[in-house]
């Protein structure tokens, strides 16, 4: 595997007016997000799909348009919301669907929220998180749907479940779906168990893919279509606006926090390994300034580092160890680029637990996160990480072979 270099977030904006279908566009195309420099090569700029306005704005003229987006749906170095850019260019936006955490990213994990109006634009907002009884009539009211969400590369991150639901609706009602692709900040790895049994299907394990899936939103959309995973084997009419100057070997720092508990590159990288703790009572740092960068529980057996979870915006409910001293480990000094999915933290805390049969406080949810009950059973049986990894190696090989068919960007291996 080629050696990767951690990227430093830098922005450059290049403004150039252009004309499409006879209409002058108010908004200028933005030509830069992350800069990367590779030894012996020229500097390049990573350009997400949303920044390439000339590739999708002309197709929206005279159309009724809906969008699935949130706070990550930005355009350019000034981080303007794509909805503002579309409205400025006289696109006839009718509504927005919102995923988990809401349209502006301020709804807590797992919290249901209702239909509303976006306070800034007045755009009608509808939730698809957990379903919506009016979703069919909503989608039938438009001609074209746009999808623009920043995923982080884990099967249990529910933005890809939202992608599936949007594709389902567009296929059912014969609506075109334009996907504005974005880099996967964990796209340099494929790992973990592959879900097979629909017994473990849920919002946090919707697809039969590896837990660390190694796909962008656009690549996953191609897989959903190609594997006929939509209802009745339908296929959605999709157009993917690809990312420029990025591949699966390239690290990418997210310009916007994707959800309240992933505030920086290290949390995004560690999330892959630490999210499984959500099926236990171990704190992953929610309610602190370092979510997914510290681990602990209210028992000194887990370590000498201490922290006390409290209330933070977007994390005030469902906080493990809230108001108590938690003992554990501090991961804040780790290098984000070197973090890959591992079971070592989970196994370490399990081994330190005095009463091991109480470790999995929410076993059914743990199994949904893992996509299988085998991982929990293997841990209870005292298996090592090497033994556990061997048990899913054949499934991973088969998944990787399938995945290759749908890649839009050069792979990491």
N, C-alpha and C positions, 0 to 999 in steps of 0.2 A: 504494500500500500504506500502510496506516495506520501511524503511527509507534508503535513499541513502547517500553515502559519496562522496564528491568532490574528484576527483582523481588528484594527482599531477603527471605530466608527468615525467617519468623516463625511461631510456633505459639501457638495458643490451644486450650484444651480445654473443652468444655462437656459436663457429665455429666448424663444424664437416664435414669433407669431406665424400662423399658417392658416390656410383656407381649405375648407372641406365642403364638398357639395354646394359650393357657391356661398357659404356662410362664413363670416369671419369669426374665429374663436377668440373669446375674451381671455381664456386662461392659456398660459404658455406651457409648452411641454417642458418638463423637468428632466434633465439628463443625468442626474447623479443621486446616489445614496451612498452605500459603502464603497470606499476605495480599497483596492488591493494592489500590492506590489509583490511580484514574484521575482526571485533572484534571476538576473539575466534577462528579464522580460520587461516590457513597458507597463506602465501603470494602467489599470483598467477600472471601470466604474460598474458596480453591480446595480442594475436597473430593473426593479420589480415591474410586473405587468401593469400596475395602476399608473406608473409614470409614463407609459408609452401611449399617450392620449390619441395620437394619430391612428393607432391600430384599432381603436374601438369607438371613439366618439362619432365618426361618420356613420356607423351602423345604428346609432341611436336616434338619428335625426328623423323626426316624424313618427317615432315609436312611443308607445306607453311602456314605461320602464319600472321594474322593481329591483331592489338590491338586498342582498344579505351582507351586512357589514357590522363593524363595531369600531372602537377607538383605534384599531390597528389599520383601518382602511384609509391610509394617508397617501398623499401625492407630494413628492419632492422634499427638498431640504427644509422648507418651512412647515412641513408636516400638516398641510391642509387636508381636511377630511375630504375624501372623494365625493361625498354627497354635496359639499359646498362647491367643488369644482364642476360637478355635473350641472347643478342648478345655475351656476354662473354662465354656463354654456347653453342655457335654455333647453336642457334635456328635460323631458316631461316625466319626472319622477313621481310615481303614484304612492309608493310605500317603501318601507324598509322592514325586512325580517331581522331579528336580533337573535344571537346564539346565547349560550350560557354566559353569565356575567353582564348581559344587557348590551344595548346599542352603544353606550358610552363607557362600558367596562367597569361599572360601579355596583354591580349586583353580586352578592356573595355566592360562593360555590354551592351548587345544588339548589339554590333558591328559585322557586317559580316566580314569574312576574307576568303581569297581564299586558293587554294592548294599551297603547298610550300614544302621545304625540311627542316628537322630539322638540324639546324646549327651544333649541337654537333655530331650527328651520321650520318648525310646524309640520314636518313630514309625519304622516301616520306610521306608527311603529306596531309591529305584530311579533309575538314570540313564536318560535318554532321549537323552543326547548321544552320537551315533554309533549309536543304536539299542539295543534290548534284546530278546533272544530270548523273554523271558517277558512282553512288554508286553501281548499280547492277553489272557492269563489274568489279569494284574494288573488291567486295566481292566474285565474281565468280572466282577470280584469286587465292584464298587461300583454305586451307583445314579446318583450325581451326581459330576461332576468340576468342580473350581474351578481357574481359571488366574489367577495374580496375579504378574506380573513387570514390572519397570520397564524398558522399552525406551528406546533413545536416538535412534532415527530413521534409522539407516543399514542398508541391506540386508545388509551384511556383519556386523552385530551379531547373533549367533546365537540370541538369545532368540526372534526371530520364526520361526526354523526349528523351535524347540521348540513354539511355538504351532501350527504346521502339523501336527506329529506328534501332538500331543494332539487336535487337531480330527479328524485322520484316524482315530485310535483310537475317539473318541467316535462318529463317524459310522458306523464299521464295526460297532460293538457297540451302537448305539442308546442311548447314554448322553447325558444332558443335560450341557451345559457352561456353567457360569456364569463369565463373564469380568469380573473386577474391573478396570475400565479405569483408566489413569493418564495424566497429561499426557505429551506428547512434548516433551522439552526442546529439540529441534530441529524442532519442528512448524511453524515459521514459514518453511519453505523446501522446495522440491522441485527437485532438480538431479541432474546426472550422467547417465551412460548408462543406458538401460533394457535389461535383459537380455532377449534373445530366444532365442538358441541354447542348447539343453539341453546342449551340449558344455561349457558353462561353469557348469552347475548344480552346486552343492556346498553344504556347511553355511554357507558365507559368501556364497552367492548362490543361495538356494533359489527365490525368486519372480521372476516376470517383471514387475518393478517398477523404478522409478527407483532409482538408488543411494542418493540421499537422498529417502526415499519420502514424507515429510510426512504420516504416518498415526499414529494411536494404535494400540495393540494391538487395541482393539475395532473400529476402522475397518478395519484389515487383515483381521480375522476376517470382517467383512461382505464384503470384497472376495474373499477366498478362497472363501466360499460362493457369492457372486453370480457369479463368473467360472468356477465349477465346477472349481476347481483340485485338489480332492481326488480320490483314486483312483476311477475309474469314474464320475466326475461326481457323487459323493455330496455331500450337504450335512449339516453338523453342526447339531444342535439347540442353538442358542446363545442365551443371555440375557446382555446386556451391561449392567452397572451403570455408568452414565455418570458422568464427572467433572462436578461442579457448579462453576460460575463460572470456567470456563476455555474459551479458544478458541485458534485457531491464530495469533492475533496477540499472545498473551500469553506472556511469558517465564516460565520456571519453573525454580527451583533445586531440584535433587533433594535430598530429606531424608536419603537413604542412598546411599553409594557403590555404583553399579550393578555394578562389577567392579574388581579390584585396581588396574588401570592408569588408571582414570578417577576421580581423587580429589576433583575440584572442578569448578565450573561451566565454567571456562575449558578444562579438558581435555575435557569433554563436547562443547563447541562446536568445538574444534580437531580432535577425533577424526575428524570427517567428512572433513577435508582431509588429515590426516596418516596415516590408516590405510593408505593405498595404499603408503606407504614400507615396509610389512611385506613387500612383494615385492622389496625391495632389502636391502642391508646397512647402510643408513643407520639410525642410532639415533634413535628417537623418545623417548628418555629412560627407557625401561624400566631398572630397576635404579638409578634416582635417585629423589629426592623430587619430581620434576617430570615424570612421564610425560605424553606428549602435550602438553608445553609447551616442550620444547627439541628441537632437531634437530642432529645432527652425525655426523661420521665421523673416523676416525683419520688425517686428512690436513688440514694447515692451509689448504688451498685453499678449504675450505668456510666459513671465517669465523674471527673472532678470539675469540669466546666459547668457553670450554672447560668440559667436565664429564667426570667419570669414572664410568661405570656400575659398580655393584657388585652386591650382593645385597640384595633387599628381599623382604619376605613376599609371596608370590604372583607374584614376578617373578624368582626366582633362576635359573631355567632360561631358555634361549632369549633371552639378553640380548645384543643386538648391541653390539659394542665393549666388552665387559665387561673391566674392569681396565685399560683403556687410556685415554689422554687423547683425548677427542673434540673436534673443532673444528667450530663451526657457528654457530647463531643462537639467541638467547634470546627466547622469546615470552611470558614470564611476566607482563609488564606490560600485555598487551593487555586490552581491555575485552571480556568474554565476550559481551555483548549485540550487539556490532557484528561478531562473527565469523560469516561465512557460508562455505559450501563454495567452495573455490577451488583451482585447479591451480598457483598461482604458486609455492608452496614446492617442489612436485615438479619443475616446469620449471626453477626456479632451481638446484636441486641437480644436476639432470641436466646443465644447461649448464656447471656448474663441474667436472663429472667429467672427469678426464684421458682415461680410456679408456671412452668412452660405451657400447661394446658389452658392458661388464661391469656397467653400472649396474643392470640388472634381473637381480639374482642368482638370483631364483626367478621366472622369467617365467610359468610355469604358474600359480603361486599369485597373482601380480599380476593375471593375466587373470581368475581366479576372483573376486578382490576387485572388479575393475572390471565383471565380467559380460560381458566381451568382450575380444578381442585387438586390437581397433582402436585403443584408447587407447594401448597400448604402442607399436604400430606408428606412430601419429601422432607420438608423442614422439620416436621414433627418426628419423622423417623431418624433424624440426625444426619441426613446426607450432606456431603460437602458441596461446595459450589461446582467443583469439577464433575462430580457425579450427576448433579442436577442438570448441568449444561449438556452432558452427554445424552441425557434423555430426550432433549429436544433438538439435537443436532440434525437428524434426518429431516424433520419437519422444516427446519430453517433452510436447509439446502434446497428443498422443494419450493419453498416460498421464494427464495432468492432467484431461482430459475424462472418462476412465474413473473416476478417483479421486473426482471430484465426486459420483458416484452413491452413494458409500459413506461420506461424511463425516457425523459425528455432531455436529460443532461448527463454528461459523462459521469460514470460511476466512480466510487471511491476504491473499488477493487476490480 
